[in-house]
Amino acid sequence: MRETYFDHIDFSNEQLRIMLDAKQAYETWVEAERELAAIPYNFQWKSIGGNNYLYQTPRKAPSFRAGMDSS
């Protein structure tokens, strides 16, 4: 495992818990973004003449790539 800046800082148990919670939340978000990007279509609502219609459209390519540095 490579050494990081944080390896030289003493964190309290509460700080470590918060960092772990944030890391887990970020990883869950990244996974959800990747799964969403893999779906080739999107659904949208459109109002026409006072009626609402749900229709399917092609998904646009994401403007960014969500991910973590794997090194």
The first five atom37 places (N, CA, C, CB, O) and aatype in JSON, in Angstrom:
{
  "aatype": [12, 1, 6, 16, 18, 13, 3, 8, 9, 3, 13, 15, 2, 6, 5, 10, 1, 9, 12, 10, 3, 0, 11, 5, 0, 18, 6, 16, 17, 19, 6, 0, 6, 1, 6, 10, 0, 0, 9, 14, 18, 2, 13, 5, 17, 11, 15, 9, 7, 7, 2, 2, 18, 10, 18, 5, 16, 14, 1, 11, 0, 14, 15, 13, 1, 0, 7, 12, 3, 15, 15],
  "atom_mask": [
    [1, 1, 1, 1, 1],
    [1, 1, 1, 1, 1],
    [1, 1, 1, 1, 1],
    [1, 1, 1, 1, 1],
    [1, 1, 1, 1, 1],
    [1, 1, 1, 1, 1],
    [1, 1, 1, 1, 1],
    [1, 1, 1, 1, 1],
    [1, 1, 1, 1, 1],
    [1, 1, 1, 1, 1],
    [1, 1, 1, 1, 1],
    [1, 1, 1, 1, 1],
    [1, 1, 1, 1, 1],
    [1, 1, 1, 1, 1],
    [1, 1, 1, 1, 1],
    [1, 1, 1, 1, 1],
    [1, 1, 1, 1, 1],
    [1, 1, 1, 1, 1],
    [1, 1, 1, 1, 1],
    [1, 1, 1, 1, 1],
    [1, 1, 1, 1, 1],
    [1, 1, 1, 1, 1],
    [1, 1, 1, 1, 1],
    [1, 1, 1, 1, 1],
    [1, 1, 1, 1, 1],
    [1, 1, 1, 1, 1],
    [1, 1, 1, 1, 1],
    [1, 1, 1, 1, 1],
    [1, 1, 1, 1, 1],
    [1, 1, 1, 1, 1],
    [1, 1, 1, 1, 1],
    [1, 1, 1, 1, 1],
    [1, 1, 1, 1, 1],
    [1, 1, 1, 1, 1],
    [1, 1, 1, 1, 1],
    [1, 1, 1, 1, 1],
    [1, 1, 1, 1, 1],
    [1, 1, 1, 1, 1],
    [1, 1, 1, 1, 1],
    [1, 1, 1, 1, 1],
    [1, 1, 1, 1, 1],
    [1, 1, 1, 1, 1],
    [1, 1, 1, 1, 1],
    [1, 1, 1, 1, 1],
    [1, 1, 1, 1, 1],
    [1, 1, 1, 1, 1],
    [1, 1, 1, 1, 1],
    [1, 1, 1, 1, 1],
    [1, 1, 1, 0, 1],
    [1, 1, 1, 0, 1],
    [1, 1, 1, 1, 1],
    [1, 1, 1, 1, 1],
    [1, 1, 1, 1, 1],
    [1, 1, 1, 1, 1],
    [1, 1, 1, 1, 1],
    [1, 1, 1, 1, 1],
    [1, 1, 1, 1, 1],
    [1, 1, 1, 1, 1],
    [1, 1, 1, 1, 1],
    [1, 1, 1, 1, 1],
    [1, 1, 1, 1, 1],
    [1, 1, 1, 1, 1],
    [1, 1, 1, 1, 1],
    [1, 1, 1, 1, 1],
    [1, 1, 1, 1, 1],
    [1, 1, 1, 1, 1],
    [1, 1, 1, 0, 1],
    [1, 1, 1, 1, 1],
    [1, 1, 1, 1, 1],
    [1, 1, 1, 1, 1],
    [1, 1, 1, 1, 1]
  ],
  "atom_positions": [
    [[0.85, -1.18, 0.0], [0.0, 0.0, 0.0], [0.89, 1.24, 0.0], [-0.96, 0.0, 1.23], [1.86, 1.31, 0.75]],
    [[0.55, 2.21, -0.84], [1.41, 3.38, -0.92], [1.14, 4.34, 0.22], [1.22, 4.08, -2.26], [0.02, 4.4, 0.75]],
    [[2.15, 5.07, 0.59], [2.06, 6.02, 1.69], [1.38, 7.3, 1.22], [3.47, 6.33, 2.26], [1.59, 7.75, 0.1]],
    [[0.55, 7.87, 2.09], [-0.14, 9.11, 1.76], [0.16, 10.17, 2.81], [-1.66, 8.88, 1.65], [0.75, 9.9, 3.86]],
    [[-0.26, 11.37, 2.51], [-0.12, 12.5, 3.43], [-0.78, 12.19, 4.77], [-0.72, 13.77, 2.82], [-0.27, 12.57, 5.82]],
    [[-1.92, 11.51, 4.72], [-2.69, 11.24, 5.94], [-2.04, 10.22, 6.86], [-4.05, 10.77, 5.57], [-2.43, 10.09, 8.02]],
    [[-1.05, 9.48, 6.36], [-0.37, 8.5, 7.19], [0.45, 9.15, 8.3], [0.53, 7.63, 6.33], [0.84, 8.48, 9.26]],
    [[0.72, 10.44, 8.18], [1.57, 11.13, 9.15], [0.78, 12.05, 10.08], [2.62, 11.93, 8.43], [1.37, 12.87, 10.79]],
    [[-0.53, 11.92, 10.09], [-1.39, 12.75, 10.93], [-2.13, 11.84, 11.92], [-2.39, 13.58, 10.08], [-2.66, 10.79, 11.54]],
    [[-2.15, 12.25, 13.16], [-2.91, 11.5, 14.17], [-4.34, 12.03, 14.2], [-2.24, 11.62, 15.58], [-4.58, 13.19, 14.54]],
    [[-5.28, 11.16, 13.84], [-6.7, 11.54, 13.85], [-7.37, 10.93, 15.07], [-7.4, 11.07, 12.55], [-6.99, 9.86, 15.54]],
    [[-8.38, 11.64, 15.57], [-9.17, 11.08, 16.67], [-10.07, 9.99, 16.09], [-10.02, 12.21, 17.39], [-10.24, 9.9, 14.88]],
    [[-10.63, 9.18, 16.97], [-11.55, 8.13, 16.53], [-12.75, 8.73, 15.79], [-12.03, 7.3, 17.72], [-13.21, 8.15, 14.8]],
    [[-13.24, 9.87, 16.24], [-14.37, 10.53, 15.59], [-13.98, 11.0, 14.18], [-14.85, 11.72, 16.43], [-14.75, 10.84, 13.24]],
    [[-12.79, 11.57, 14.04], [-12.33, 12.0, 12.72], [-12.16, 10.81, 11.78], [-11.0, 12.77, 12.85], [-12.51, 10.89, 10.6]],
    [[-11.64, 9.71, 12.29], [-11.48, 8.51, 11.47], [-12.84, 7.96, 11.04], [-10.71, 7.43, 12.25], [-13.0, 7.52, 9.9]],
    [[-13.81, 7.99, 11.94], [-15.16, 7.52, 11.61], [-15.77, 8.38, 10.51], [-16.05, 7.54, 12.85], [-16.38, 7.85, 9.58]],
    [[-15.62, 9.7, 10.62], [-16.17, 10.61, 9.62], [-15.49, 10.39, 8.27], [-16.02, 12.07, 10.08], [-16.16, 10.4, 7.24]],
    [[-14.18, 10.21, 8.27], [-13.46, 9.97, 7.02], [-13.93, 8.66, 6.37], [-11.95, 9.92, 7.26], [-14.1, 8.6, 5.16]],
    [[-14.12, 7.63, 7.17], [-14.59, 6.35, 6.65], [-16.01, 6.48, 6.08], [-14.55, 5.27, 7.74], [-16.31, 5.95, 5.01]],
    [[-16.88, 7.18, 6.81], [-18.25, 7.41, 6.33], [-18.24, 8.16, 5.0], [-19.07, 8.19, 7.37], [-18.97, 7.8, 4.08]],
    [[-17.4, 9.19, 4.89], [-17.32, 9.98, 3.66], [-16.79, 9.13, 2.51], [-16.42, 11.21, 3.86], [-17.28, 9.23, 1.38]],
    [[-15.79, 8.3, 2.78], [-15.22, 7.43, 1.74], [-16.26, 6.43, 1.25], [-13.97, 6.68, 2.28], [-16.39, 6.21, 0.05]],
    [[-17.01, 5.84, 2.17], [-18.04, 4.88, 1.78], [-19.15, 5.55, 0.99], [-18.62, 4.2, 3.02], [-19.65, 4.98, 0.01]],
    [[-19.55, 6.75, 1.39], [-20.6, 7.48, 0.67], [-20.11, 7.82, -0.74], [-20.99, 8.77, 1.43], [-20.87, 7.68, -1.71]],
    [[-18.87, 8.25, -0.87], [-18.3, 8.58, -2.18], [-18.26, 7.35, -3.07], [-16.9, 9.18, -2.02], [-18.64, 7.42, -4.24]],
    [[-17.79, 6.23, -2.54], [-17.69, 5.01, -3.34], [-19.08, 4.53, -3.79], [-16.99, 3.91, -2.53], [-19.22, 4.03, -4.9]],
    [[-20.08, 4.67, -2.93], [-21.45, 4.31, -3.29], [-21.96, 5.22, -4.4], [-22.38, 4.38, -2.07], [-22.6, 4.75, -5.34]],
    [[-21.68, 6.51, -4.3], [-22.09, 7.47, -5.32], [-21.43, 7.15, -6.66], [-21.75, 8.89, -4.89], [-22.1, 7.18, -7.7]],
    [[-20.13, 6.86, -6.65], [-19.41, 6.55, -7.88], [-20.01, 5.31, -8.54], [-17.91, 6.32, -7.59], [-20.22, 5.29, -9.75]],
    [[-20.3, 4.28, -7.76], [-20.89, 3.06, -8.29], [-22.26, 3.35, -8.92], [-21.03, 1.99, -7.18], [-22.57, 2.85, -10.0]],
    [[-23.07, 4.15, -8.24], [-24.4, 4.5, -8.77], [-24.28, 5.3, -10.07], [-25.2, 5.31, -7.72], [-25.05, 5.07, -11.0]],
    [[-23.33, 6.21, -10.15], [-23.11, 7.0, -11.36], [-22.69, 6.1, -12.53], [-22.05, 8.08, -11.12], [-23.14, 6.29, -13.66]],
    [[-21.84, 5.14, -12.25], [-21.4, 4.21, -13.3], [-22.56, 3.36, -13.79], [-20.27, 3.31, -12.78], [-22.7, 3.14, -15.0]],
    [[-23.39, 2.87, -12.88], [-24.55, 2.07, -13.27], [-25.54, 2.91, -14.09], [-25.25, 1.48, -12.02], [-26.08, 2.43, -15.08]],
    [[-25.76, 4.15, -13.69], [-26.66, 5.03, -14.42], [-26.11, 5.31, -15.82], [-26.87, 6.34, -13.65], [-26.87, 5.31, -16.79]],
    [[-24.82, 5.54, -15.93], [-24.2, 5.83, -17.23], [-24.3, 4.63, -18.17], [-22.74, 6.24, -17.04], [-24.27, 4.8, -19.39]],
    [[-24.41, 3.42, -17.62], [-24.47, 2.22, -18.45], [-25.86, 2.01, -19.06], [-24.09, 1.0, -17.62], [-25.99, 1.22, -20.0]],
    [[-26.87, 2.69, -18.56], [-28.22, 2.56, -19.1], [-28.29, 3.39, -20.38], [-29.31, 3.03, -18.06], [-27.99, 4.59, -20.35]],
    [[-28.67, 2.79, -21.51], [-28.59, 3.51, -22.78], [-29.77, 4.44, -23.06], [-28.5, 2.51, -23.89], [-29.81, 5.07, -24.12]],
    [[-30.71, 4.55, -22.16], [-31.88, 5.39, -22.39], [-32.25, 6.17, -21.14], [-33.07, 4.54, -22.85], [-31.73, 5.91, -20.06]],
    [[-33.14, 7.13, -21.32], [-33.57, 7.99, -20.24], [-35.08, 8.19, -20.38], [-32.8, 9.37, -20.26], [-35.61, 8.12, -21.5]],
    [[-35.77, 8.42, -19.31], [-37.2, 8.73, -19.36], [-37.41, 10.17, -18.92], [-38.02, 7.76, -18.46], [-36.77, 10.65, -17.98]],
    [[-38.31, 10.85, -19.61], [-38.63, 12.24, -19.29], [-40.13, 12.46, -19.41], [-37.86, 13.22, -20.21], [-40.81, 11.78, -20.18]],
    [[-40.63, 13.42, -18.64], [-42.03, 13.81, -18.74], [-42.14, 14.98, -19.7], [-42.62, 14.17, -17.35], [-41.28, 15.86, -19.73]],
    [[-43.21, 14.98, -20.49], [-43.46, 16.09, -21.41], [-44.95, 16.38, -21.39], [-42.96, 15.75, -22.85], [-45.78, 15.47, -21.49]],
    [[-45.3, 17.67, -21.27], [-46.7, 18.09, -21.29], [-47.06, 18.56, -22.7], [-46.96, 19.22, -20.25], [-46.41, 19.43, -23.27]],
    [[-48.12, 17.96, -23.23], [-48.62, 18.35, -24.55], [-50.13, 18.5, -24.44], [-48.23, 17.28, -25.65], [-50.84, 17.56, -24.1]],
    [[-50.6, 19.69, -24.74], [-52.05, 19.94, -24.71], [-52.69, 19.65, -23.36], [0.0, 0.0, 0.0], [-53.82, 19.19, -23.31]],
    [[-51.99, 19.92, -22.29], [-52.53, 19.7, -20.96], [-52.4, 18.26, -20.45], [0.0, 0.0, 0.0], [-52.78, 17.97, -19.32]],
    [[-51.88, 17.37, -21.27], [-51.67, 15.98, -20.87], [-50.17, 15.73, -20.65], [-52.23, 15.0, -21.93], [-49.33, 16.28, -21.37]],
    [[-49.86, 14.91, -19.67], [-48.47, 14.56, -19.38], [-48.15, 13.19, -19.97], [-48.2, 14.57, -17.85], [-48.9, 12.23, -19.8]],
    [[-47.02, 13.13, -20.66], [-46.57, 11.89, -21.29], [-45.16, 11.56, -20.81], [-46.61, 12.01, -22.83], [-44.3, 12.43, -20.72]],
    [[-44.95, 10.29, -20.52], [-43.62, 9.81, -20.17], [-43.04, 9.19, -21.43], [-43.67, 8.78, -18.97], [-43.62, 8.27, -22.0]],
    [[-41.89, 9.68, -21.85], [-41.3, 9.14, -23.06], [-39.82, 8.81, -22.85], [-41.47, 10.11, -24.21], [-39.16, 9.33, -21.96]],
    [[-39.34, 7.94, -23.71], [-37.97, 7.44, -23.62], [-37.1, 8.18, -24.63], [-37.93, 5.91, -23.88], [-37.48, 8.36, -25.78]],
    [[-35.92, 8.6, -24.18], [-34.96, 9.28, -25.05], [-33.59, 8.62, -24.9], [-34.87, 10.8, -24.73], [-33.32, 8.0, -23.87]],
    [[-32.74, 8.74, -25.91], [-31.38, 8.21, -25.75], [-30.65, 9.01, -24.67], [-30.59, 8.28, -27.1], [-30.84, 10.22, -24.52]],
    [[-29.82, 8.33, -23.93], [-29.04, 9.0, -22.88], [-27.85, 9.7, -23.52], [-28.57, 7.99, -21.79], [-27.14, 9.13, -24.34]],
    [[-27.65, 10.93, -23.11], [-26.49, 11.69, -23.58], [-25.25, 11.19, -22.85], [-26.68, 13.21, -23.37], [-25.33, 10.72, -21.71]],
    [[-24.11, 11.28, -23.5], [-22.85, 10.89, -22.87], [-22.58, 11.8, -21.69], [-21.67, 10.95, -23.89], [-22.81, 13.01, -21.78]],
    [[-22.1, 11.26, -20.58], [-21.81, 12.1, -19.41], [-20.7, 13.09, -19.74], [-21.42, 11.23, -18.2], [-19.8, 12.8, -20.52]],
    [[-20.79, 14.26, -19.13], [-19.79, 15.3, -19.37], [-18.53, 15.07, -18.53], [-20.37, 16.67, -19.08], [-17.53, 15.76, -18.73]],
    [[-18.58, 14.13, -17.6], [-17.41, 13.8, -16.79], [-17.45, 12.33, -16.47], [-17.37, 14.65, -15.5], [-18.48, 11.68, -16.6]],
    [[-16.34, 11.81, -16.05], [-16.24, 10.42, -15.64], [-16.08, 10.36, -14.13], [-15.06, 9.71, -16.35], [-15.11, 10.89, -13.58]],
    [[-17.01, 9.72, -13.46], [-16.91, 9.54, -12.02], [-16.0, 8.36, -11.75], [-18.3, 9.33, -11.37], [-16.15, 7.3, -12.38]],
    [[-15.07, 8.52, -10.85], [-14.19, 7.4, -10.54], [-13.11, 7.78, -9.56], [0.0, 0.0, 0.0], [-12.89, 8.95, -9.25]],
    [[-12.46, 6.78, -9.08], [-11.37, 6.97, -8.13], [-10.08, 6.55, -8.79], [-11.61, 6.17, -6.81], [-10.06, 5.7, -9.68]],
    [[-9.01, 7.15, -8.35], [-7.69, 6.77, -8.83], [-7.4, 5.37, -8.31], [-6.59, 7.78, -8.37], [-7.4, 5.14, -7.1]],
    [[-7.16, 4.45, -9.22], [-6.97, 3.04, -8.81], [-5.52, 2.72, -8.45], [-7.42, 2.12, -9.93], [-5.21, 1.57, -8.14]],
    [[-4.65, 3.71, -8.48], [-3.23, 3.44, -8.15], [-3.01, 3.36, -6.66], [-2.33, 4.52, -8.73], [-1.88, 3.15, -6.22]]
  ]
}
